């Protein structure tokens, strides 16, 4: 957790979801650091639990196409 200061907003992020569970890392910014900490812990636990389920029972994850210059 990094608190807000005169340079920019506070932010928080996860470490290890990808390595440990094969789930994407999560990041948040601009809210109270304690609220972000609580939300990321809950979201991280849910993401890790979903990663442990068999593939046919996992929720579908959106696929994002790479940005192509000139196509916004």
Phi and psi in degrees as GROMACS dihedral restraints (atoms count N, CA, C in turn):
[ dihedral_restraints ]
;  ai    aj    ak    al  type     phi  dphi    fc
    3     4     5     6     1  -123.3    20    10
    4     5     6     7     1   115.6    20    10
    6     7     8     9     1   -70.7    20    10
    7     8     9    10     1   157.3    20    10
    9    10    11    12     1   -61.0    20    10
   10    11    12    13     1   144.1    20    10
   12    13    14    15     1  -145.3    20    10
   13    14    15    16     1  -170.1    20    10
   15    16    17    18     1   -68.5    20    10
   16    17    18    19     1   -15.4    20    10
   18    19    20    21     1   -86.3    20    10
   19    20    21    22     1   -34.4    20    10
   21    22    23    24     1  -176.3    20    10
   22    23    24    25     1  -178.5    20    10
   24    25    26    27     1   -72.7    20    10
   25    26    27    28     1   159.8    20    10
   27    28    29    30     1   -71.1    20    10
   28    29    30    31     1   157.4    20    10
   30    31    32    33     1  -151.3    20    10
   31    32    33    34     1   161.3    20    10
   33    34    35    36     1  -146.7    20    10
   34    35    36    37     1   154.0    20    10
   36    37    38    39     1  -154.3    20    10
   37    38    39    40     1   162.4    20    10
   39    40    41    42     1   -94.0    20    10
   40    41    42    43     1   156.8    20    10
   42    43    44    45     1  -135.8    20    10
   43    44    45    46     1   123.2    20    10
   45    46    47    48     1   107.7    20    10
   46    47    48    49     1   -11.5    20    10
   48    49    50    51     1   -60.8    20    10
   49    50    51    52     1   -43.4    20    10
   51    52    53    54     1   -66.0    20    10
   52    53    54    55     1   -49.5    20    10
   54    55    56    57     1   -65.8    20    10
   55    56    57    58     1   -44.9    20    10
   57    58    59    60     1   -83.4    20    10
   58    59    60    61     1   -38.7    20    10
   60    61    62    63     1  -119.7    20    10
   61    62    63    64     1    -5.3    20    10
   63    64    65    66     1    71.4    20    10
   64    65    66    67     1    18.0    20    10
   66    67    68    69     1  -101.3    20    10
   67    68    69    70     1   155.0    20    10
   69    70    71    72     1   -68.5    20    10
   70    71    72    73     1   148.7    20    10
   72    73    74    75     1   -71.0    20    10
   73    74    75    76     1   155.5    20    10
   75    76    77    78     1  -122.3    20    10
   76    77    78    79     1   148.3    20    10
   78    79    80    81     1  -143.4    20    10
   79    80    81    82     1   149.3    20    10
   81    82    83    84     1  -140.6    20    10
   82    83    84    85     1   151.8    20    10
   84    85    86    87     1  -149.1    20    10
   85    86    87    88     1   157.4    20    10
   87    88    89    90     1    89.4    20    10
   88    89    90    91     1    -3.1    20    10
   90    91    92    93     1  -107.4    20    10
   91    92    93    94     1   177.9    20    10
   93    94    95    96     1   -59.5    20    10
   94    95    96    97     1   132.5    20    10
   96    97    98    99     1   -61.5    20    10
   97    98    99   100     1   -32.8    20    10
   99   100   101   102     1   -71.7    20    10
  100   101   102   103     1   -36.6    20    10
  102   103   104   105     1   -65.6    20    10
  103   104   105   106     1   -43.2    20    10
  105   106   107   108     1   -63.0    20    10
  106   107   108   109     1   -41.5    20    10
  108   109   110   111     1   -58.4    20    10
  109   110   111   112     1   -48.1    20    10
  111   112   113   114     1   -62.4    20    10
  112   113   114   115     1   -47.1    20    10
  114   115   116   117     1   -63.7    20    10
  115   116   117   118     1   -43.6    20    10
  117   118   119   120     1   -66.1    20    10
  118   119   120   121     1   -36.6    20    10
  120   121   122   123     1   -62.2    20    10
  121   122   123   124     1   -44.2    20    10
  123   124   125   126     1   -67.8    20    10
  124   125   126   127     1   -45.4    20    10
  126   127   128   129     1   -65.2    20    10
  127   128   129   130     1   -39.0    20    10
  129   130   131   132     1   -64.4    20    10
  130   131   132   133     1   -41.5    20    10
  132   133   134   135     1   -63.5    20    10
  133   134   135   136     1   -41.5    20    10
  135   136   137   138     1   -65.4    20    10
  136   137   138   139     1   -44.3    20    10
  138   139   140   141     1   -62.2    20    10
  139   140   141   142     1   -42.9    20    10
  141   142   143   144     1   -64.5    20    10
  142   143   144   145     1   -41.1    20    10
  144   145   146   147     1   -64.9    20    10
  145   146   147   148     1   -41.2    20    10
  147   148   149   150     1   -63.6    20    10
  148   149   150   151     1   -36.9    20    10
  150   151   152   153     1   -67.2    20    10
  151   152   153   154     1   -25.4    20    10
  153   154   155   156     1   -81.2    20    10
  154   155   156   157     1   -14.8    20    10
  156   157   158   159     1   -74.8    20    10
  157   158   159   160     1   152.1    20    10
  159   160   161   162     1   -58.0    20    10
  160   161   162   163     1   148.8    20    10
  162   163   164   165     1   -53.0    20    10
  163   164   165   166     1   -37.6    20    10
  165   166   167   168     1   -70.2    20    10
  166   167   168   169     1   -13.3    20    10
  168   169   170   171     1  -105.8    20    10
  169   170   171   172     1    -2.8    20    10
  171   172   173   174     1   -78.5    20    10
  172   173   174   175     1   146.4    20    10
  174   175   176   177     1   -66.4    20    10
  175   176   177   178     1   147.1    20    10
  177   178   179   180     1   -65.9    20    10
  178   179   180   181     1   139.8    20    10
  180   181   182   183     1  -107.2    20    10
  181   182   183   184     1   137.3    20    10
  183   184   185   186     1   -66.0    20    10
  184   185   186   187     1   147.5    20    10
  186   187   188   189     1  -109.8    20    10
  187   188   189   190     1   127.4    20    10
  189   190   191   192     1  -102.8    20    10
  190   191   192   193     1   128.9    20    10
  192   193   194   195     1   -75.9    20    10
  193   194   195   196     1   144.5    20    10
  195   196   197   198     1   -66.0    20    10
  196   197   198   199     1   149.0    20    10
  198   199   200   201     1   -72.5    20    10
  199   200   201   202     1   135.8    20    10
  201   202   203   204     1  -108.5    20    10
  202   203   204   205     1   128.8    20    10
  204   205   206   207     1   -53.1    20    10
  205   206   207   208     1   135.1    20    10
  207   208   209   210     1    85.6    20    10
  208   209   210   211     1    -2.8    20    10
  210   211   212   213     1  -115.7    20    10
  211   212   213   214     1     7.0    20    10
